[in-house]
Amino acid sequence: MFNETKLKKRRFIEEIVLFLVLALSLIGMGITDFSPLESHRYWTLMIILLAFASIGLAWSREEYQGNIFKILIIRQVIHWGATLITVSGVYLLLNTGRLNYESTGLIIELILGFSLFLDGRNLGWRFSLLGILVGISAILAAYVEEYIWVILLVVLLLSVITYYWEKYRRQGLHENK
C-alpha cells in the first residue's frame, strides 16, 4: 500500500513536470521569435532547470539508489551540459547572421526534443514520448502558421493513448499477482 501511494505520487509529479516542460518549450519558441536576447537567457535557465528536474525525478528510482553520484548526477550533468553547449552554439550562429530568429527557435526546439527523447532512457518512456512531441511541434511550427491547435490536438491524442496504455499496464500487473 505504501509503495503504491509513493508510486502514484511520483507519477503525478512526473506528469506535472512533463506538462510544464511542454508548455515552457512552446513559450520559449515564441520568445525566441520576439526577443532573441531574452530567449537565450530563457533557454539557458530552462535547460538548467531540466537538469535539476531530471536528477530529482531519477533520484527516487531504485536503480540509482546505490551509487547516485556516479551513475545519475554525472550522467545528467553531461547530458544537459551537452544540450546547453549545443544551444549556445545555435546562438553563436544567430549572432554571426547565419540564422534568423524564427529558425533559431525551431532548431532549439528540435535540440530540446532530442535531449528529452534521450533522457527518456533514464527517466522512462513518457519523457521519450515528450521529446517526440516537442520535436513534432517544431516541425509543425515550420509548416503550419496556426500550429498551436495542431499541437493541442496531438497532445490530447497522446494523453488519451498514455492514459489507456497505463491502465492496460496496471491491469496486466494486477492479473500477474
C-alpha positions as CSV (number, residue, x, y, z in Angstrom):
1,M,0.0,0.0,0.0
2,F,2.8,2.4,0.9
3,N,4.7,1.7,-2.3
4,E,1.6,2.1,-4.4
5,T,0.9,5.5,-2.8
6,K,4.6,6.5,-3.3
7,L,4.4,5.4,-7.0
8,K,1.2,7.4,-7.6
9,K,2.8,10.5,-6.1
10,R,5.9,10.0,-8.2
11,R,3.8,9.6,-11.4
12,F,1.8,12.7,-10.5
13,I,5.0,14.7,-10.1
14,E,6.3,13.3,-13.4
15,E,3.1,14.3,-15.2
16,I,3.3,17.9,-13.8
17,V,7.0,18.1,-15.0
18,L,6.0,16.7,-18.4
19,F,3.2,19.3,-18.8
20,L,5.4,22.1,-17.6
21,V,8.3,21.2,-20.0
22,L,5.9,21.1,-22.9
23,A,4.3,24.4,-22.1
24,L,7.6,26.1,-21.4
25,S,9.2,24.8,-24.6
26,L,6.3,26.2,-26.6
27,I,6.6,29.5,-24.8
28,G,10.3,29.5,-25.4
29,M,9.8,29.1,-29.1
30,G,7.5,32.2,-29.1
31,I,10.0,34.2,-27.0
32,T,12.8,33.4,-29.5
33,D,10.8,34.9,-32.3
34,F,10.2,38.2,-30.5
35,S,13.2,38.7,-28.2
36,P,16.4,36.9,-29.0
37,L,18.4,38.2,-26.2
38,E,15.8,37.2,-23.6
39,S,15.3,33.9,-25.3
40,H,19.0,33.0,-24.8
41,R,18.6,33.6,-21.1
42,Y,15.3,31.7,-21.1
43,W,16.6,28.6,-22.8
44,T,19.8,28.6,-20.6
45,L,17.6,28.7,-17.5
46,M,15.2,26.1,-18.8
47,I,18.0,23.7,-19.6
48,I,19.5,24.1,-16.1
49,L,16.0,23.6,-14.6
50,L,15.5,20.5,-16.7
51,A,18.8,19.1,-15.5
52,F,17.7,19.6,-11.9
53,A,14.3,18.2,-12.6
54,S,15.8,15.1,-14.3
55,I,18.1,14.5,-11.3
56,G,15.3,14.9,-8.9
57,L,12.9,12.6,-10.8
58,A,15.6,9.9,-11.3
59,W,16.7,10.2,-7.7
60,S,13.7,8.2,-6.5
61,R,14.2,5.3,-8.9
62,E,15.5,2.2,-7.3
63,E,18.2,1.5,-9.8
64,Y,20.1,4.7,-8.8
65,Q,19.9,4.2,-5.0
66,G,23.4,2.6,-4.8
67,N,25.8,4.9,-6.4
68,I,23.8,8.1,-7.1
69,F,26.7,10.4,-7.8
70,K,28.5,8.4,-10.4
71,I,25.5,6.9,-12.2
72,L,23.0,9.6,-12.0
73,I,24.4,13.1,-11.4
74,I,27.4,12.8,-13.7
75,R,25.3,11.3,-16.5
76,Q,22.7,14.0,-16.2
77,V,25.2,16.8,-15.9
78,I,27.0,15.6,-19.1
79,H,23.7,15.1,-20.9
80,W,22.2,18.5,-20.1
81,G,25.6,20.2,-20.3
82,A,26.0,19.0,-23.9
83,T,22.5,20.3,-24.6
84,L,23.4,23.7,-23.2
85,I,26.6,23.8,-25.2
86,T,24.7,22.9,-28.4
87,V,22.0,25.6,-27.7
88,S,24.8,28.1,-27.1
89,G,26.3,27.1,-30.5
90,V,23.0,27.9,-32.2
91,Y,23.0,31.3,-30.6
92,L,26.5,31.8,-31.9
93,L,25.2,31.1,-35.4
94,L,22.4,33.5,-34.8
95,N,24.8,36.3,-33.7
96,T,27.0,35.8,-36.7
97,G,24.0,36.2,-39.0
98,R,23.9,32.6,-40.2
99,L,20.4,32.0,-38.7
100,N,17.3,34.1,-38.3
101,Y,15.3,34.3,-35.1
102,E,12.5,32.1,-36.3
103,S,14.9,29.3,-37.4
104,T,16.7,29.6,-34.1
105,G,13.6,28.9,-32.1
106,L,12.8,25.9,-34.3
107,I,16.3,24.5,-34.1
108,I,16.4,24.9,-30.3
109,E,13.0,23.2,-30.0
110,L,14.4,20.2,-32.0
111,I,17.5,20.1,-29.8
112,L,15.3,20.1,-26.7
113,G,13.1,17.4,-28.2
114,F,16.1,15.2,-29.0
115,S,17.6,15.7,-25.5
116,L,14.3,14.9,-23.8
117,F,14.0,11.8,-26.0
118,L,17.4,10.6,-25.0
119,D,16.7,11.4,-21.3
120,G,13.8,9.1,-21.6
121,R,16.3,6.3,-21.3
122,N,17.0,7.3,-17.7
123,L,13.5,8.7,-16.8
124,G,11.1,6.5,-18.6
125,W,9.2,6.2,-21.8
126,R,7.0,9.2,-21.1
127,F,10.0,11.6,-21.4
128,S,10.9,10.0,-24.7
129,L,7.3,10.5,-25.9
130,L,7.5,14.1,-24.7
131,G,10.7,14.5,-26.7
132,I,9.0,13.2,-29.8
133,L,6.1,15.6,-29.2
134,V,8.4,18.6,-28.8
135,G,10.3,17.7,-32.0
136,I,7.0,17.3,-33.8
137,S,5.8,20.7,-32.6
138,A,8.9,22.3,-34.0
139,I,8.3,20.7,-37.4
140,L,4.6,21.6,-37.3
141,A,5.5,25.2,-36.5
142,A,7.7,25.3,-39.6
143,Y,4.8,24.3,-41.9
144,V,1.7,25.4,-40.2
145,E,1.1,29.1,-39.3
146,E,-1.5,28.4,-36.6
147,Y,0.3,25.3,-35.3
148,I,-0.8,25.6,-31.6
149,W,-4.2,24.0,-32.4
150,V,-2.5,21.1,-34.2
151,I,-0.1,20.6,-31.2
152,L,-3.0,20.7,-28.8
153,L,-4.8,18.0,-30.8
154,V,-1.6,15.9,-30.8
155,V,-1.2,16.5,-27.0
156,L,-4.8,15.4,-26.4
157,L,-4.4,12.3,-28.6
158,L,-1.1,11.3,-26.8
159,S,-2.7,11.9,-23.4
160,V,-5.5,9.5,-24.2
161,I,-3.1,6.9,-25.6
162,T,-0.9,7.3,-22.5
163,Y,-3.9,7.0,-20.1
164,Y,-5.1,3.8,-21.7
165,W,-1.6,2.4,-22.0
166,E,-1.0,2.9,-18.3
167,K,-4.5,1.5,-17.5
168,Y,-3.7,-1.6,-19.6
169,R,-0.3,-2.0,-18.0
170,R,-1.7,-1.8,-14.5
171,Q,-4.3,-4.3,-15.2
172,G,-1.7,-6.7,-16.5
173,L,0.4,-6.2,-13.4
174,H,-2.6,-6.9,-11.1
175,E,-3.5,-10.0,-13.1
176,N,0.0,-11.4,-12.7
177,K,-0.1,-11.2,-8.9
